[in-house]
Amino acid sequence: MISLSMGELFTDAAYPINRNRSSKRIVINGNNKITYLKSVDYFLTDAVEGAAISIISPKRPSARLRFEYLDNTLSDWYECNGVAEPFSERWYFGITVPETETTKSVEFELTVNKEQDITIEKMGLFLIVPESVPTEVDTEKSSRVYFQVTKPRIITRTEWGAKPPQFGYSDMPYYNKLTLHHSVGFAAENLEEGIIQMQAIQSFHQDVRGWSDIGYHFIIDKAGNIYQGRPETVIGAHTSGANTGNIGTCVLGCYHPPASENYYCYDELSMSSNNSLIKLIAWVSDSYDIAPNVLLGHRDYYDYEYTSCPGDNLWALLPELRIEISSYIEYGPTPMSYRLYQNFPNPFNNLTEIRFDISKTEKIELAIYNILGQKIVSLANRAYNPGEGYSVYWDGKNSNGDRVSSGIYLCSIRSNNFKKAIRMAYIK
């Protein structure tokens, strides 16, 4: 597991503010070490709705915060809610509070065992962004429901163990926006990790942000698993000021290139995530009459200084993704790439199936080799049209029809544009 540096998380989750380093002080109180941290004065004309801090700590500390008003008076202390980032020692603490006065700074109080060290990463504010309703949009719900694109497999809230919403949803009055996000932190690579991360994201959104439920409508992990967030028929909480009419999808991972040698945030969109994203957005677009060309990144709604989401590496793919989604809707599930799947069963002793996808019309050779690189038999050597789920079978025989010895063999697929091999175990 790679524990990612915070990097620019708070430019994705909250408005970043700088720490006043001269204000840091540490007090030893019995067995406790209390660290006080105050931000530099920020110059915002409007009230904020909360604040947050991220730290590195091997054990959970306690945290609270208070605001300083323009007249130099202080608010009450507010106890912060905390959420652990999966598979790391990172903690997020914060709270949404009903502050109506304009504030100029925030102070955090962090309490740990006096033997325990903590590392302060980032501080941020939760801003109040008014919702805007586009004047050119008919606010009546669309009557068009085609359902021509097959709905992909979506892991339900029950399956990933979602908590119920803390309060009611607001129905989506119309659909006219699609927004792509990234999660920045740990990126789940399988269903087990995905369930853990889904629960952590929901806890952050409910307990720290103070939202009714997880903010996104859909989440995709690096293995291509799609998870249902809040229902897509209700207004989400993922793009401040533009949530109405907006279906939000988050791809787990950090897709922003390194800003420094200490900033490890370099994920590339996996092929599984890419394919699931295309299938999901195609279904959403077709079902709710949303043109794929309106798909934007989170950063497209704001000044770039506010958020880098969904990260440079993902944001740069948006023009290509719009084209691929439109093609999927119009022409069906033509593969976006080549792929050779692991054979099944494996190991095998009689017959095994080998599946592959082809994205272009061209000649494909699929052959079996021994571990010395000697060709045993050619299973396919012809032109294929683009398509998913092509299958060939191998019965453990060579080109002469004789059964081979037990052992490890390689199945290789080759074309002008693609080459890949998988290992197979044959038991005679």
Secondary structure as GFF3:
##gff-version 3
##sequence-region A 1 428
A	DSSP	alpha_helix	10	13	.	.	.	ID=ss1
A	DSSP	beta_strand	15	17	.	.	.	ID=ss2
A	DSSP	three_ten_helix	21	23	.	.	.	ID=ss3
A	DSSP	beta_strand	25	29	.	.	.	ID=ss4
A	DSSP	beta_strand	32	38	.	.	.	ID=ss5
A	DSSP	beta_strand	48	56	.	.	.	ID=ss6
A	DSSP	beta_strand	62	69	.	.	.	ID=ss7
A	DSSP	beta_strand	78	79	.	.	.	ID=ss8
A	DSSP	beta_strand	81	84	.	.	.	ID=ss9
A	DSSP	beta_strand	90	96	.	.	.	ID=ss10
A	DSSP	beta_strand	103	113	.	.	.	ID=ss11
A	DSSP	beta_strand	119	127	.	.	.	ID=ss12
A	DSSP	alpha_helix	157	160	.	.	.	ID=ss13
A	DSSP	beta_strand	177	182	.	.	.	ID=ss14
A	DSSP	alpha_helix	191	203	.	.	.	ID=ss15
A	DSSP	pi_helix	204	208	.	.	.	ID=ss16
A	DSSP	beta_strand	218	220	.	.	.	ID=ss17
A	DSSP	beta_strand	226	228	.	.	.	ID=ss18
A	DSSP	beta_strand	246	251	.	.	.	ID=ss19
A	DSSP	alpha_helix	271	288	.	.	.	ID=ss20
A	DSSP	three_ten_helix	292	294	.	.	.	ID=ss21
A	DSSP	beta_strand	295	297	.	.	.	ID=ss22
A	DSSP	three_ten_helix	298	301	.	.	.	ID=ss23
A	DSSP	alpha_helix	312	315	.	.	.	ID=ss24
A	DSSP	alpha_helix	318	331	.	.	.	ID=ss25
A	DSSP	beta_strand	339	340	.	.	.	ID=ss26
A	DSSP	beta_strand	352	358	.	.	.	ID=ss27
A	DSSP	beta_strand	362	370	.	.	.	ID=ss28
A	DSSP	beta_strand	375	384	.	.	.	ID=ss29
A	DSSP	beta_strand	387	394	.	.	.	ID=ss30
A	DSSP	beta_strand	407	414	.	.	.	ID=ss31
A	DSSP	beta_strand	419	426	.	.	.	ID=ss32
###
